[in-house]
Amino acid sequence: MSIQNKIQKGGITPFLCLERVIILKRIKKIMISLIAWTVINVLFVTVYAAPFEMQNAIKPNIQMYSSSSNIVDTGKCGEDLIWTLYEDGLLSITGTGDMYDYTLNSKPWENYKNNITTLVLDEGITSIGDYAFFDCNKITGNLTIPDSVTSIGSCAFAYCSGFTGSLTIPDGVTSIGSGAFKACSGFTGSLTISDSVTSIEGSAFYDCSGFTGSLTISDGVTSIGDYVFANCSSFTGSLTIPDSVTSIGYRAFQRCSGLTGSLTIPNGVTSIGDGAFFGCSGFTGSLTIPNGVTSIERSAFLGCSGLTGTLTIPDSVTSIGDSTFFGCSGLTGSLTIPNGVTSIGDSAFAHCSGLTGSLTIPNGVTSIGDDAFRNCKGFTGRLVIPQNVKTIGEEAFMHCINLQDNIIIPENVVFIGKNAFFNCKGITDVNIAKKKDSISGSPWGLITNNQAVIHWANPSDTAYKINIISPGDVEYNAAGKTTPDVVITDTER
């Protein structure tokens, strides 16, 4: 039945029907208004509110870090990391994950680096990229590295000389890149390398001369790279190198002159790099080199004048480099060079004036370098040159004034350098198992004491005693020259 029929029959009054139609129209209008309002809000949030929210996200707790919220520039420095520079000099890195690696001048805030005075790194950052803050030397105050960081890239903070206070490496860090804190000379206090770190790469703390207090290297470290702590001259206290370390790089502790106490090289180390402890004059007490070491490279302990006690070079060593123990004047006792050594470098033991007793050079040595034992005044007794030696360098034994008796120069020797035995006052005879002119340059400094006599073997293999007349002029029985004084018997040789 239609509404009209119902009205005609009196079922619905006309006024009631009209009222319901009006109500339905009002409800429809209200619903349309609500839908429109919702759409407007969505559009507003998308177009206007989102940027404000993002801006808030990239500057958390702005009042905590900065006195001004005006942004100079902003951008990405990782897949999920945002950098923001504020007018007051604050550089803030926020977000999570790894930072991008950069080259020398490619970081996005490079053009602003002279305006950056404060650095805030947000918790959630997992790595600090290569060269990220290189030469940002206007940044001052403490550096706080978030606990979330696991790696610090090469030269990440190099030349940030304005940092002050202590430096804390978080426990989660496993690697410290080459030059990471190079020339950060403002850091003070002690330095502790956390247990999680396994490698410290070259020059990581080079020239951090402001560090005072102790240096603690954790048990997890297996290698100490070249120049890692070079010129960190203000470290104090003893140095403990953990047993986990297997290699010590080139000049790793060069001029760490404030370190004191004994020096023990761990058993796992097989090589000690060139200049590894060069100029560490503060060490006192003994030096322990483990049996596993096969090479001690040049200048490894040069100038470690405070080391004392007997020097024991392990049998595993096969070469001793130039200037290895140069100027280690505090070492005492006899010196025994292991049988496996085949060469003794230039100035290897020069100015080790505290060494006393006999000097034993093993049969395997084929060359003795220039100045190798220069000014080792404490050596006494007879010097024996092994049969396999072919060359004796210039001034090799110069000023070894307490060496005594005669020296035998083996037949294999083909060269003796100028002044090799200069001022060796205790040497009375030099017995040479070769004919005259086979070795040039005699009398190799022996003329200075007016006592030594050189004994040559003539072509018939009969040795003769020859008197030194003047520098470079020696009597010998060959080519019609002067008659020898005395024929030397086999027992005299």
C-alpha positions as CSV (number, residue, x, y, z in Angstrom):
1,M,0.0,0.0,0.0
2,S,1.5,3.4,-1.0
3,I,2.0,6.3,1.5
4,Q,-0.7,8.2,-0.3
5,N,-3.3,5.4,0.2
6,K,-2.3,5.2,3.8
7,I,-2.8,8.9,4.2
8,Q,-6.2,8.7,2.5
9,K,-7.3,5.9,4.8
10,G,-6.1,7.7,7.9
11,G,-3.1,5.4,8.6
12,I,-0.4,8.2,8.5
13,T,-1.1,11.8,9.0
14,P,0.4,14.1,6.4
15,F,2.4,16.1,8.9
16,L,4.1,13.1,10.4
17,C,5.3,11.9,7.0
18,L,6.6,15.3,6.1
19,E,8.6,15.5,9.3
20,R,10.3,12.2,8.7
21,V,11.4,13.2,5.2
22,I,12.9,16.4,6.6
23,I,14.8,14.4,9.3
24,L,16.3,12.1,6.6
25,K,17.4,15.0,4.6
26,R,19.2,16.5,7.6
27,I,21.0,13.2,8.4
28,K,22.2,13.0,4.8
29,K,23.5,16.6,5.0
30,I,25.3,15.9,8.3
31,M,27.0,12.7,6.9
32,I,28.2,14.6,3.8
33,S,29.6,17.3,6.1
34,L,31.5,14.7,8.2
35,I,32.9,13.0,5.1
36,A,34.1,16.4,3.8
37,W,35.7,17.3,7.1
38,T,37.5,14.0,7.2
39,V,38.9,14.5,3.7
40,I,40.1,18.0,4.6
41,N,41.9,16.8,7.7
42,V,43.6,14.0,5.8
43,L,44.8,16.5,3.1
44,F,46.0,18.9,5.8
45,V,48.0,16.3,7.6
46,T,49.6,15.1,4.4
47,V,50.4,18.5,2.9
48,Y,51.1,20.6,6.0
49,A,51.6,18.6,9.2
50,A,54.0,15.9,7.9
51,P,56.9,18.3,7.2
52,F,56.5,19.7,10.7
53,E,56.5,16.2,12.1
54,M,59.6,15.3,10.1
55,Q,61.3,18.5,11.2
56,N,60.6,17.5,14.8
57,A,62.0,14.1,14.2
58,I,65.3,15.4,12.9
59,K,65.8,17.7,15.9
60,P,64.9,15.7,19.0
61,N,64.7,17.6,22.2
62,I,65.9,20.7,20.5
63,Q,65.9,22.7,23.8
64,M,68.3,20.1,25.2
65,Y,71.0,20.6,22.5
66,S,70.6,24.0,21.1
67,S,69.6,27.6,22.0
68,S,68.1,28.1,18.5
69,S,65.9,25.9,16.4
70,N,66.6,27.7,13.1
71,I,67.9,25.2,10.5
72,V,70.7,26.2,8.2
73,D,70.8,23.0,6.2
74,T,69.7,19.3,6.4
75,G,69.9,16.1,4.4
76,K,70.7,12.4,4.5
77,C,74.0,10.9,5.7
78,G,72.8,7.3,5.7
79,E,69.9,5.3,4.5
80,D,68.1,6.1,7.7
81,L,70.2,8.9,9.1
82,I,69.5,12.7,8.8
83,W,72.0,15.4,9.4
84,T,70.9,18.9,10.5
85,L,72.9,22.0,11.0
86,Y,71.5,24.8,13.2
87,E,72.4,28.5,13.2
88,D,74.1,28.3,16.6
89,G,76.7,25.7,15.3
90,L,75.1,22.5,16.4
91,L,75.4,19.6,14.0
92,S,73.0,16.8,14.9
93,I,73.0,13.3,13.4
94,T,69.8,11.4,14.1
95,G,68.1,8.2,13.0
96,T,69.4,4.6,12.9
97,G,71.9,2.5,11.0
98,D,75.2,3.0,9.3
99,M,76.5,6.4,8.2
100,Y,77.8,6.8,4.7
101,D,81.5,6.7,4.0
102,Y,83.1,9.8,2.6
103,T,86.4,10.9,1.0
104,L,88.6,13.7,2.1
105,N,86.3,16.6,1.3
106,S,83.1,15.0,0.2
107,K,81.0,15.0,3.4
108,P,77.8,17.0,2.9
109,W,78.6,19.5,5.7
110,E,82.1,20.2,4.3
111,N,81.3,23.8,3.3
112,Y,80.0,24.5,6.9
113,K,82.8,22.8,8.8
114,N,84.2,26.1,10.1
115,N,80.8,27.0,11.5
116,I,80.3,23.7,13.4
117,T,81.0,24.1,17.1
118,T,79.0,21.3,18.7
119,L,78.4,17.7,17.6
120,V,75.5,15.5,18.8
121,L,75.3,11.9,17.6
122,D,72.0,10.2,18.3
123,E,71.7,6.7,19.9
124,G,70.8,4.3,17.1
125,I,73.8,5.2,14.9
126,T,75.7,2.0,14.2
127,S,78.8,3.2,12.3
128,I,80.6,6.5,11.9
129,G,81.7,6.8,8.2
130,D,85.2,7.4,6.8
131,Y,86.2,11.1,6.9
132,A,82.8,12.0,8.4
133,F,84.2,14.8,10.6
134,F,87.7,15.1,9.2
135,D,89.3,18.5,10.1
136,C,86.2,19.8,11.9
137,N,88.6,21.5,14.2
138,K,86.1,24.2,15.5
139,I,84.1,21.6,17.4
140,T,84.8,21.9,21.1
141,G,83.8,20.0,24.3
142,N,83.5,16.4,25.0
143,L,82.8,13.8,22.3
144,T,80.1,11.3,23.1
145,I,80.0,8.2,20.9
146,P,76.7,6.4,21.2
147,D,76.7,2.9,22.7
148,S,75.0,1.7,19.5
149,V,78.1,2.3,17.4
150,T,80.1,-0.8,16.3
151,S,82.7,0.7,14.0
152,I,84.5,4.0,13.6
153,G,85.8,4.6,10.1
154,S,89.1,5.8,8.8
155,C,89.9,9.4,9.6
156,A,86.4,9.8,11.1
157,F,87.5,12.4,13.6
158,A,91.1,13.1,12.4
159,Y,92.4,16.6,13.2
160,C,89.4,17.5,15.4
161,S,91.8,19.1,17.8
162,G,89.1,21.1,19.6
163,F,87.7,18.0,21.4
164,T,88.5,18.1,25.1
165,G,88.0,15.8,28.1
166,S,88.3,12.0,28.1
167,L,87.5,9.8,25.2
168,T,85.3,6.7,25.8
169,I,85.2,4.0,23.2
170,P,81.8,2.1,23.6
171,D,81.9,-1.5,24.5
172,G,80.2,-2.5,21.2
173,V,82.9,-1.1,18.9
174,T,84.8,-3.9,17.2
175,S,87.1,-1.9,14.8
176,I,88.8,1.5,14.9
177,G,89.8,2.6,11.4
178,S,93.1,4.1,10.3
179,G,93.6,7.6,11.5
180,A,90.3,7.6,13.3
181,F,91.4,10.1,16.0
182,K,94.6,11.2,14.4
183,A,95.9,14.5,15.9
184,C,93.0,14.9,18.3
185,S,95.5,16.6,20.6
186,G,92.9,18.0,23.0
187,F,91.8,14.7,24.6
188,T,93.0,14.2,28.1
189,G,92.8,11.5,30.7
190,S,93.3,7.8,30.3
191,L,92.3,5.8,27.2
192,T,90.7,2.4,27.4
193,I,90.2,0.3,24.3
194,S,87.1,-1.9,24.9
195,D,87.1,-5.7,25.0
196,S,85.1,-5.9,21.8
197,V,87.8,-4.2,19.7
198,T,89.9,-6.7,17.7
199,S,91.9,-4.5,15.5
200,I,93.3,-1.0,15.8
201,E,94.4,0.2,12.4
202,G,97.3,2.5,11.5
203,S,97.6,5.9,13.0
204,A,94.3,5.5,14.9
205,F,95.5,7.7,17.8
206,Y,98.6,9.2,16.1
207,D,99.8,12.5,17.7
208,C,97.1,12.5,20.4
209,S,99.6,14.1,22.7
210,G,97.1,15.4,25.2
211,F,96.2,12.0,26.7
212,T,97.4,11.7,30.2
213,G,97.1,8.7,32.5
214,S,97.2,5.1,31.5
215,L,96.7,3.3,28.2
216,T,94.7,0.1,28.5
217,I,94.5,-2.2,25.5
218,S,91.8,-4.9,25.8
219,D,92.4,-8.7,25.5
220,G,90.4,-8.8,22.2
221,V,92.9,-6.9,20.2
222,T,95.0,-9.1,17.8
223,S,97.0,-6.5,15.9
224,I,98.3,-3.0,16.6
225,G,98.8,-1.2,13.3
226,D,101.5,1.2,12.1
227,Y,101.8,4.5,14.1
228,V,98.7,3.6,16.2
229,F,99.9,5.4,19.3
230,A,102.9,7.3,17.9
231,N,103.8,10.6,19.6
232,C,101.3,10.0,22.4
233,S,104.0,11.3,24.7
234,S,101.9,12.0,27.7
235,F,100.6,8.5,28.5
236,T,101.9,7.4,31.9
237,G,102.2,4.2,33.8
238,S,103.1,0.8,32.6
239,L,102.1,-0.6,29.2
240,T,100.5,-4.0,29.1
241,I,100.2,-5.5,25.6
242,P,97.5,-8.3,25.8
243,D,98.4,-11.9,25.0
244,S,96.0,-11.9,22.0
245,V,98.3,-9.5,20.1
246,T,100.3,-11.2,17.3
247,S,101.8,-8.3,15.5
248,I,103.1,-4.8,16.5
249,G,103.3,-2.4,13.5
250,Y,105.7,0.1,12.2
251,R,106.4,2.8,14.9
252,A,103.3,1.7,16.8
253,F,104.4,3.3,20.1
254,Q,107.0,5.8,18.7
255,R,108.0,8.4,21.3
256,C,105.6,7.3,23.9
257,S,108.2,8.6,26.3
258,G,105.9,8.8,29.3
259,L,105.3,5.0,29.6
260,T,107.2,3.5,32.4
261,G,108.0,0.1,34.0
262,S,109.1,-3.1,32.3
263,L,108.1,-4.0,28.7
264,T,106.9,-7.5,28.0
265,I,106.2,-8.5,24.4
266,P,103.4,-11.2,24.3
267,N,104.2,-14.8,23.4
268,G,102.0,-14.7,20.3
269,V,104.0,-11.9,18.6
270,T,106.2,-13.1,15.7
271,S,107.5,-9.7,14.4
272,I,108.3,-6.4,16.0
273,G,107.9,-3.6,13.5
274,D,110.3,-0.9,12.4
275,G,110.6,1.7,15.2
276,A,107.8,0.0,17.2
277,F,109.1,1.5,20.5
278,F,111.4,4.1,19.1
279,G,112.2,6.8,21.6
280,C,110.3,5.2,24.5
281,S,112.9,6.5,26.9
282,G,110.6,6.3,30.0
283,F,110.6,2.5,30.1
284,T,112.4,1.2,33.2
285,G,113.1,-2.4,34.1
286,S,113.6,-5.4,31.9
287,L,112.8,-6.1,28.3
288,T,111.2,-9.5,27.5
289,I,111.1,-10.7,23.9
290,P,109.3,-14.0,23.5
291,N,110.6,-17.1,21.7
292,G,108.2,-16.8,18.8
293,V,109.7,-13.6,17.5
294,T,111.6,-14.2,14.3
295,S,112.5,-10.6,13.2
296,I,113.2,-7.5,15.1
297,E,113.1,-4.7,12.6
298,R,115.2,-1.5,12.4
299,S,115.0,1.0,15.2
300,A,112.5,-1.2,17.1
301,F,113.9,-0.2,20.5
302,L,116.0,2.8,19.4
303,G,116.6,5.3,22.3
304,C,115.0,3.1,25.0
305,S,117.7,4.2,27.3
306,G,115.8,3.4,30.5
307,L,115.5,-0.4,29.9
308,T,117.7,-2.2,32.3
309,G,118.9,-5.8,33.0
310,T,120.2,-8.4,30.7
311,L,119.1,-8.5,27.1
312,T,118.0,-11.9,25.9
313,I,117.4,-12.3,22.2
314,P,115.4,-15.5,21.6
315,D,116.7,-18.3,19.4
316,S,113.9,-17.9,17.0
317,V,115.3,-14.5,15.8
318,T,117.0,-14.7,12.4
319,S,117.7,-11.0,11.7
320,I,118.5,-7.9,13.7
321,G,117.7,-4.7,11.8
322,D,119.5,-1.4,11.6
323,S,119.6,0.6,14.9
324,T,117.4,-2.0,16.6
325,F,118.9,-1.4,20.1
326,F,120.7,1.9,19.3
327,G,121.2,3.9,22.5
328,C,119.9,1.3,24.9
329,S,122.6,2.3,27.3
330,G,120.8,0.9,30.4
331,L,121.0,-2.8,29.3
332,T,123.7,-4.7,31.1
333,G,125.4,-8.1,31.2
334,S,126.8,-10.2,28.4
335,L,125.2,-10.2,24.9
336,T,124.6,-13.5,23.2
337,I,123.3,-13.3,19.7
338,P,121.3,-16.4,18.7
339,N,122.7,-19.0,16.3
340,G,119.9,-18.4,13.8
341,V,120.9,-14.8,13.1
342,T,122.5,-14.3,9.7
343,S,122.9,-10.5,9.7
344,I,123.5,-7.7,12.2
345,G,122.3,-4.4,10.8
346,D,124.0,-1.0,10.9
347,S,124.1,0.6,14.4
348,A,122.2,-2.4,15.7
349,F,123.8,-2.2,19.2
350,A,125.5,1.2,18.8
351,H,125.9,3.1,22.1
352,C,124.8,0.2,24.3
353,S,127.5,1.2,26.6
354,G,126.1,-0.7,29.6
355,L,126.6,-4.2,28.0
356,T,129.5,-5.9,29.7
357,G,131.3,-9.2,29.5
358,S,132.0,-11.1,26.3
359,L,130.4,-10.5,22.9
360,T,129.4,-13.7,21.2
361,I,128.6,-13.5,17.5
362,P,127.2,-16.8,16.1
363,N,128.7,-18.8,13.2
364,G,125.6,-18.1,11.0
365,V,126.3,-14.4,10.7
366,T,127.6,-13.3,7.3
367,S,127.6,-9.5,7.6
368,I,128.2,-7.1,10.4
369,G,126.9,-3.6,9.6
370,D,128.4,-0.2,9.8
371,D,128.6,1.0,13.5
372,A,127.0,-2.3,14.6
373,F,128.7,-2.2,18.0
374,R,130.0,1.3,18.0
375,N,130.8,2.7,21.5
376,C,130.0,-0.5,23.3
377,K,132.6,0.3,25.9
378,G,131.7,-2.3,28.4
379,F,132.5,-5.4,26.3
380,T,135.6,-7.2,27.5
381,G,137.5,-10.2,26.5
382,R,138.5,-11.5,23.1
383,L,136.5,-10.7,20.0
384,V,135.9,-13.7,17.7
385,I,134.7,-13.1,14.1
386,P,132.9,-16.2,12.9
387,Q,134.1,-18.1,9.8
388,N,131.1,-17.2,7.6
389,V,131.4,-13.4,7.9
390,K,132.1,-11.8,4.6
391,T,131.8,-8.1,5.4
392,I,132.6,-6.0,8.5
393,G,131.1,-2.5,8.1
394,E,132.7,0.9,8.7
395,E,133.3,1.8,12.4
396,A,131.6,-1.6,13.3
397,F,133.6,-1.9,16.6
398,M,134.7,1.8,17.0
399,H,135.4,2.8,20.6
400,C,135.0,-0.7,22.0
401,I,138.0,0.2,24.2
402,N,137.9,-2.8,26.5
403,L,138.0,-5.6,23.9
404,Q,141.2,-7.5,24.5
405,D,143.9,-9.7,22.9
406,N,144.0,-10.7,19.3
407,I,141.3,-10.8,16.6
408,I,141.2,-13.4,13.9
409,I,139.8,-12.3,10.5
410,P,138.5,-15.4,8.7
411,E,139.4,-16.2,5.1
412,N,135.8,-15.5,3.9
413,V,136.0,-11.8,4.8
414,V,136.2,-9.7,1.6
415,F,135.6,-6.3,3.0
416,I,136.4,-4.4,6.2
417,G,135.1,-0.9,6.4
418,K,137.0,2.3,7.3
419,N,137.8,2.6,11.0
420,A,136.1,-0.7,11.8
421,F,138.3,-1.1,14.9
422,F,139.1,2.6,15.6
423,N,140.2,3.2,19.2
424,C,140.0,-0.5,20.2
425,K,142.9,0.1,22.6
426,G,142.9,-3.4,24.0
427,I,143.4,-5.2,20.7
428,T,147.1,-6.1,20.3
429,D,147.1,-8.3,17.2
430,V,144.9,-8.8,14.1
431,N,145.4,-12.2,12.4
432,I,144.2,-12.3,8.8
433,A,144.0,-15.6,7.0
434,K,144.5,-14.0,3.6
435,K,147.3,-12.4,1.6
436,K,147.9,-8.7,1.5
437,D,145.6,-6.6,-0.7
438,S,142.8,-9.1,-0.5
439,I,141.1,-6.8,2.0
440,S,141.4,-3.1,1.4
441,G,141.6,-0.2,3.7
442,S,144.0,-1.5,6.4
443,P,144.7,-0.7,9.2
444,W,141.0,0.1,9.8
445,G,141.7,2.5,12.6
446,L,144.1,0.3,14.6
447,I,146.9,2.8,14.0
448,T,145.4,5.1,16.6
449,N,146.7,3.1,19.6
450,N,150.2,2.5,18.1
451,Q,150.1,-1.0,19.5
452,A,148.2,-3.4,17.2
453,V,150.1,-5.6,14.8
454,I,148.5,-7.0,11.7
455,H,149.4,-10.5,10.6
456,W,148.9,-11.3,6.9
457,A,149.3,-14.7,5.2
458,N,151.6,-14.6,2.1
459,P,150.9,-16.4,-1.1
460,S,152.6,-19.6,0.2
461,D,150.1,-19.5,3.1
462,T,152.7,-18.6,5.6
463,A,151.6,-15.9,7.9
464,Y,153.8,-13.0,8.8
465,K,153.8,-10.4,11.6
466,I,153.6,-6.9,10.0
467,N,154.2,-3.7,11.9
468,I,152.0,-0.7,11.3
469,I,154.1,2.2,10.2
470,S,151.6,4.9,9.4
471,P,147.9,5.2,8.5
472,G,147.3,3.2,5.3
473,D,150.9,2.0,5.1
474,V,151.5,-1.6,6.3
475,E,154.6,-3.7,5.8
476,Y,154.0,-7.0,4.1
477,N,155.9,-9.7,2.2
478,A,154.6,-9.5,-1.3
479,A,155.5,-8.0,-4.6
480,G,159.0,-7.2,-3.4
481,K,158.0,-4.9,-0.5
482,T,159.5,-4.8,2.9
483,T,160.7,-7.9,4.7
484,P,158.4,-9.2,7.5
485,D,159.5,-9.1,11.0
486,V,158.7,-12.5,12.2
487,V,157.2,-15.7,10.7
488,I,154.0,-16.6,12.6
489,T,153.6,-20.2,13.7
490,D,150.3,-22.1,13.5
491,T,149.8,-21.7,17.2
492,E,150.1,-18.0,17.0
493,R,147.4,-17.6,14.4
